[in-house]
Amino acid sequence: GETGAEELLKQGVTAIFAANDLMAYGVYSYAGRKGLVIPDDLSVIGYDNTELCDFLPVPLTSIDQNIENLASKSVEVMTRQIMKSEQQSPVRNYYFSPIVVERSSVKYFLE
C-alpha cells in the first residue's frame, strides 16, 4: 500500500481504491508521513470491510463482499457435490452483490 501510494501520488491522483483494507492502511501510513490529510487531500477506499476500517484515524470506506454468504454457499455446493459423488451436477454460477460501506475516508464534491 505504501509503495503503491507513493507511485500514484507522484502521478497526481487524489483518490486510491486499494485492493484490500490492509493495503489501504499502507496508503494511510504513507499519506500521514507526507503530511496529507484523508479525505481532504486524498480519498481512500478499501476492499474486504475488515474490523481495521473502524480503527483507522479516519474510518475507512470499504467494499463488503458479504463473505458469510459466499462461504455458506461454497460449503453448500461442496457438500452437495460430495453427497452426489457418482452423479456430476451441471456447472452453475452464483452472484453476490458487494456493498459499499461508507465511512469518512472519501471526500464528497458538490457541484
C-alpha positions, 0 to 999 in steps of 0.5 A, spaced: 500 500 500 505 504 501 509 503 495 503 503 491 501 510 494 507 513 493 507 511 485 500 514 484 501 520 488 507 522 484 502 521 478 497 526 481 491 522 483 487 524 489 483 518 490 486 510 491 481 504 491 486 499 494 485 492 493 484 490 500 483 494 507 490 492 509 493 495 503 489 501 504 492 502 511 499 502 507 496 508 503 494 511 510 501 510 513 504 513 507 499 519 506 500 521 514 508 521 513 507 526 507 503 530 511 496 529 507 490 529 510 484 523 508 479 525 505 481 532 504 487 531 500 486 524 498 480 519 498 481 512 500 477 506 499 478 499 501 476 492 499 474 486 504 470 491 510 475 488 515 474 490 523 481 495 521 476 500 517 473 502 524 480 503 527 483 507 522 484 515 524 479 516 519 474 510 518 475 507 512 470 506 506 470 499 504 467 494 499 463 488 503 463 482 499 458 479 504 463 473 505 458 469 510 454 468 504 459 466 499 462 461 504 455 458 506 454 457 499 461 454 497 460 449 503 453 448 500 455 446 493 461 442 496 457 438 500 452 437 495 457 435 490 460 430 495 453 427 497 452 426 489 459 423 488 457 418 482 452 423 479 456 430 476 451 436 477 451 441 471 456 447 472 452 453 475 454 460 477 452 464 483 452 472 484 453 476 490 452 483 490 458 487 494 456 493 498 459 499 499 460 501 506 461 508 507 465 511 512 469 518 512 475 516 508 472 519 501 471 526 500 464 528 497 464 534 491 458 538 490 457 541 484 
